[in-house]
Amino acid sequence: MKRLEETSKPETGQEVENRREPRQAADGEVRFSFTELGSKMAAREVRGTLIDRSPSGFRAQHDCAALTSGQVVRFRLRPALKGKARVVWTRILGDRVETGFLILP
């Protein structure tokens, strides 16, 4: 019997796509702000670059390694699209940081 991890990868060696919604490549600036945990200071604002998006979320590249899973941020993708989003994951690759966000209702 094959182990679960062996059955989740196709024969081509590529990862299986587990996303619920298709993503579309995107570009442009994204701004988000948040209050650091335990801080009584003003919200921290971060500028980043949009990588891709789906109807319920987006992924951005930026330079803020302080984001943690579950944290809620306010975001602005363009003047007409703004709201709150939850950090799903953050990946630090050298001096580059990528974060996946889930847009909140």
Buried (B, 14 or more C-beta within 10 A) or exposed (E): EEEEEEEEEEEEEEEEEEEEEEBEEBEEEBBBEBBEEEEEEEEBEBEBEBBBBBEEBBBBBBEBEEBEEEBEBBBBBEEEEEEBBBBBEBEEEEEEBBBBBBBEE
